Protein backbone atom coordinates (compact mmCIF):
# COMPACT_ATOMS: atom_id res chain seq x y z
CA UNK A 1 0.00 0.00 0.00
CA UNK A 2 1.33 3.42 -0.92
CA UNK A 3 0.95 6.47 1.22
CA UNK A 4 0.57 10.03 0.01
CA UNK A 5 0.92 13.40 1.67
CA UNK A 6 -1.48 16.17 0.71
CA UNK A 7 -1.86 19.70 2.01
CA UNK A 8 -5.17 20.08 3.87
CA UNK A 9 -6.72 23.52 4.36
CA UNK A 10 -9.19 24.03 7.19
CA UNK A 11 -11.17 27.24 7.37
CA UNK A 12 -13.67 28.56 9.88
CA UNK A 13 -17.19 28.39 8.52
CA UNK A 14 -20.68 28.65 9.89
CA UNK A 15 -24.21 27.66 9.07
CA UNK A 16 -26.80 30.27 8.14
CA UNK A 17 -28.03 30.25 11.75
CA UNK A 18 -24.53 31.11 13.02
CA UNK A 19 -23.62 27.64 14.28
CA UNK A 20 -19.85 27.26 13.92
CA UNK A 21 -18.37 24.70 11.55
CA UNK A 22 -15.11 24.02 9.74
CA UNK A 23 -14.58 23.56 6.02
CA UNK A 24 -11.72 21.24 5.01
CA UNK A 25 -10.32 20.69 1.54
CA UNK A 26 -7.31 19.38 -0.32
CA UNK A 27 -6.34 21.88 -3.05
CA UNK A 28 -4.74 19.17 -5.21
CA UNK A 29 -7.98 17.15 -5.19
CA UNK A 30 -10.56 19.93 -5.21
CA UNK A 31 -11.76 19.07 -8.72
CA UNK A 32 -12.18 15.43 -7.59
CA UNK A 33 -14.51 16.31 -4.73
CA UNK A 34 -11.72 16.72 -2.19
CA UNK A 35 -13.65 18.83 0.30
CA UNK A 36 -15.88 18.32 3.32
CA UNK A 37 -16.81 19.93 6.65
CA UNK A 38 -17.21 19.17 10.33
CA UNK A 39 -18.62 20.69 13.51
CA UNK A 40 -15.08 20.66 14.97
CA UNK A 41 -11.56 20.72 13.52
CA UNK A 42 -11.11 17.09 14.57
CA UNK A 43 -14.32 16.07 12.80
CA UNK A 44 -13.35 18.00 9.66
CA UNK A 45 -9.93 16.27 9.62
CA UNK A 46 -11.51 12.84 10.06
CA UNK A 47 -13.97 13.58 7.27
CA UNK A 48 -11.31 14.84 4.85
CA UNK A 49 -9.28 11.69 5.49
CA UNK A 50 -12.24 9.60 4.30
CA UNK A 51 -12.88 11.89 1.31
CA UNK A 52 -9.25 11.73 0.19
CA UNK A 53 -9.25 7.94 0.44
CA UNK A 54 -12.37 7.70 -1.71
CA UNK A 55 -11.03 10.18 -4.26
CA UNK A 56 -7.72 8.31 -4.57
CA UNK A 57 -9.50 4.98 -4.86
CA UNK A 58 -11.63 6.36 -7.68
CA UNK A 59 -8.60 7.82 -9.45
CA UNK A 60 -6.70 4.52 -9.28
CA UNK A 61 -9.72 2.57 -10.57
CA UNK A 62 -10.02 4.97 -13.50
CA UNK A 63 -6.29 4.91 -14.29
CA UNK A 64 -5.88 8.60 -13.48
CA UNK A 65 -2.54 9.93 -12.22
CA UNK A 66 -2.31 10.82 -8.53
CA UNK A 67 -1.23 14.47 -8.13
Backbone bond lengths (Angstrom), bond angles and torsions (degrees), N, CA, C in turn:
res aa  C-N    CA-C-N  psi(-1)  N-CA   C-N-CA  omega(-1)  CA-C   N-CA-C  phi
1 X - - - 1.450 - - 1.527 108.51 -
2 X 1.304 116.09 132.83 1.462 121.23 177.74 1.518 109.52 -89.80
3 X 1.304 114.84 155.15 1.461 118.58 173.21 1.527 107.66 -122.17
4 X 1.296 115.00 150.16 1.459 122.89 -178.28 1.514 108.36 -128.40
5 X 1.317 115.32 154.16 1.458 121.06 174.98 1.520 107.73 -120.79
6 X 1.319 115.75 124.14 1.462 121.87 178.93 1.524 109.49 -125.27
7 X 1.305 115.42 145.74 1.464 121.09 173.74 1.526 107.73 -72.89
8 X 1.333 116.18 130.78 1.462 122.85 176.56 1.521 107.83 -114.06
9 X 1.315 116.27 130.59 1.462 121.91 176.71 1.522 107.85 -107.89
10 X 1.319 116.08 130.12 1.465 121.26 176.09 1.512 107.87 -121.41
11 X 1.305 115.36 126.99 1.465 121.72 -178.39 1.525 110.28 -123.74
12 X 1.321 115.51 144.78 1.457 119.86 172.43 1.514 108.74 -62.20
13 X 1.301 115.76 142.59 1.459 122.19 179.51 1.523 106.54 -148.01
14 X 1.277 116.52 172.57 1.463 119.51 174.48 1.515 109.95 -157.05
15 X 1.319 114.28 154.61 1.453 120.71 175.83 1.521 109.48 -75.83
16 X 1.313 116.94 168.79 1.465 120.75 -178.53 1.527 112.22 -61.58
17 X 1.335 117.47 -24.05 1.465 119.97 178.45 1.535 112.73 -87.90
18 X 1.340 116.91 3.80 1.456 121.16 177.87 1.516 115.09 92.92
19 X 1.321 118.01 -3.60 1.461 121.02 177.90 1.527 109.26 -63.65
20 X 1.325 117.20 127.83 1.468 119.32 -178.14 1.526 112.32 -68.12
21 X 1.317 115.16 150.02 1.454 123.22 176.36 1.518 107.38 -154.86
22 X 1.323 115.84 174.59 1.459 121.86 179.60 1.522 109.01 -134.14
23 X 1.319 115.45 131.73 1.455 122.92 178.85 1.520 107.39 -99.87
24 X 1.338 117.57 128.50 1.461 122.17 179.54 1.519 109.06 -122.41
25 X 1.344 115.82 138.26 1.458 119.09 175.98 1.520 110.82 -151.79
26 X 1.313 113.97 159.67 1.456 122.83 176.59 1.524 106.27 -111.90
27 X 1.340 117.86 108.76 1.468 119.63 -176.81 1.528 113.84 -53.24
28 X 1.325 118.06 -38.38 1.459 121.13 -177.88 1.527 112.89 -68.77
29 X 1.331 116.90 -18.52 1.467 121.05 -178.03 1.521 112.80 -118.23
30 X 1.312 117.26 12.71 1.465 120.11 -174.99 1.523 112.27 -58.34
31 X 1.339 117.33 -38.56 1.464 119.55 -179.70 1.531 112.06 -76.29
32 X 1.320 117.81 -5.88 1.465 122.73 177.15 1.527 111.34 -105.42
33 X 1.310 116.97 14.85 1.456 120.67 -179.93 1.514 113.35 85.39
34 X 1.324 117.10 22.58 1.456 121.81 -176.01 1.504 114.33 -79.64
35 X 1.340 117.25 55.73 1.459 120.22 176.17 1.524 109.82 -147.70
36 X 1.322 115.32 156.11 1.454 121.62 179.75 1.524 108.49 -163.61
37 X 1.314 117.84 -167.84 1.463 121.50 -179.88 1.521 108.88 -150.64
38 X 1.312 115.91 172.33 1.456 122.08 174.49 1.512 110.36 -159.57
39 X 1.317 116.77 161.67 1.464 121.56 177.22 1.524 111.27 -73.42
40 X 1.351 116.39 -23.82 1.464 122.49 177.88 1.527 108.53 -131.48
41 X 1.325 116.67 166.93 1.462 120.56 176.32 1.530 109.69 -62.03
42 X 1.320 116.78 -42.15 1.467 121.02 -179.59 1.526 110.52 -61.02
43 X 1.323 116.74 -43.89 1.462 120.69 178.87 1.525 110.95 -65.00
44 X 1.322 117.68 -41.75 1.463 121.30 178.82 1.528 110.44 -62.89
45 X 1.333 117.90 -40.63 1.469 121.21 177.71 1.526 111.54 -65.30
46 X 1.317 117.11 -42.40 1.466 120.39 178.03 1.524 110.33 -62.74
47 X 1.321 116.16 -41.99 1.467 120.57 -179.30 1.525 111.71 -66.87
48 X 1.334 117.76 -40.33 1.467 119.51 -178.84 1.526 109.81 -68.98
49 X 1.308 117.57 -31.43 1.466 120.69 176.42 1.529 109.79 -60.44
50 X 1.304 117.46 -44.85 1.467 122.05 178.33 1.528 110.43 -64.55
51 X 1.331 116.78 -45.82 1.465 121.56 -178.68 1.529 111.24 -60.78
52 X 1.323 116.74 -43.58 1.462 120.52 179.43 1.531 110.06 -63.00
53 X 1.310 116.95 -43.89 1.463 120.44 178.35 1.516 112.06 -58.22
54 X 1.324 116.90 -44.05 1.463 120.98 179.22 1.526 111.64 -66.85
55 X 1.329 116.37 -40.84 1.464 120.13 179.69 1.527 110.63 -64.10
56 X 1.332 117.46 -43.66 1.460 121.01 179.53 1.523 111.20 -65.91
57 X 1.309 116.38 -41.47 1.460 120.81 177.45 1.528 110.72 -58.23
58 X 1.307 116.40 -44.64 1.462 122.02 179.33 1.531 110.55 -64.54
59 X 1.318 116.96 -42.17 1.458 120.80 -179.98 1.526 111.28 -63.77
60 X 1.318 117.39 -42.66 1.460 121.70 179.15 1.529 109.90 -63.77
61 X 1.336 117.03 -46.31 1.467 121.17 179.46 1.520 112.18 -59.53
62 X 1.322 116.61 -32.91 1.462 120.87 -178.63 1.528 113.45 -93.59
63 X 1.329 116.59 4.98 1.464 120.96 177.94 1.522 114.00 69.67
64 X 1.328 116.67 23.12 1.452 121.09 179.57 1.533 110.35 -85.35
65 X 1.322 117.85 147.54 1.463 119.47 177.52 1.531 111.11 -71.25
66 X 1.321 115.32 145.58 1.462 121.36 177.11 1.534 106.62 -87.43
67 X 1.341 117.41 125.98 1.477 118.91 -179.34 1.525 112.16 -68.88
